[in-house]
Amino acid sequence: MANTGDLLKEAQSIASTSPQRAEVIYKEILGANAPSSTGSPEVHEQAVRNQEIALVKLGELYRDQKYASGFVSGPHRLTGSC
């Protein structure tokens, strides 16, 4: 799997031309586990930062696509809770 930074760049570059693919990538970033805290703290912090950016960008994508139901159902699909 590509690192979250590479995925984030890809999603941002295609968001305007392929919003559905960008949505999938943002969700993949959000579903990724941040590297273990036993590794480099910088790598862990960057992965978490990328997840934060992906969450904001996903919200912007939903807003731009006028996809309000994505705001409601999105987090439930990520966590598996209802």
N, C-alpha and C positions, 0 to 999 in steps of 0.2 A: 504494500500500500504506500502511496505517496505521502510525504509528510504534510501536515496541516497547512503549512505556509504555501507549499506548491498548489495544494487544492484551493486555498483561498484565492490565490492569484488567478487560477483558472476560472473559478466561479465569477470573480469580479470582471474578468475579460469577456465572458459570454453572457452576462446577465441581461444585457439589452437585446441580444440577438437570439438567445435560447434560454428564456427564463425558467422553463421546466427543468432543464439540465442543471442550471445554476442552483435551483432549489434542492435538487438531489445532492449536489456537492456540498452545499451548506449544511444539510442534514447529516451528511456523512462526517463532516468536521465536528458537528455537535455531538454525534454519537461516538466519536473516537475517544478512547481513554488517553488522558494526558500521561506522558511518560512518568514512570515511578519517581517518587520523591527521593529514592536512593540514588538516582542518577544526578546529572547536573541540574542545579536549581534554575539556571538560566534557560535550559531547554524546557523544563517543566513550565516555567513562567511564560515562555513564548507560546507554548501549546495552548495554555489556558487563555492567553491574550488572543490568539487566533480564534478560539471558540467564542470569545466575547464579540469579536469583530463579526464572525459568521452569524451570530444571533442577531446583531443589529442589521447586518446586510440582508438577512432573510426577512426581517420585519420590513425593511425598505422595499424589498422585492414584492412582498405581499401588498404593501401600500400602493406601489406603482402599478401593479397588476390588478388592483382593486379586488384582492382576494381575501376579504375579511374573514371568511371561514377558516383560512389557514392559521390565523392568529388563535382561534379557539381550539381547533383540532390538532394543530402542530405539536405542541408540547406533550399532549397525551400519546401521540404516536411515537415520540422520542423515548418517553419513559416507560411506555407500555401500560400506564395506569389509565383508568377510566373515570 
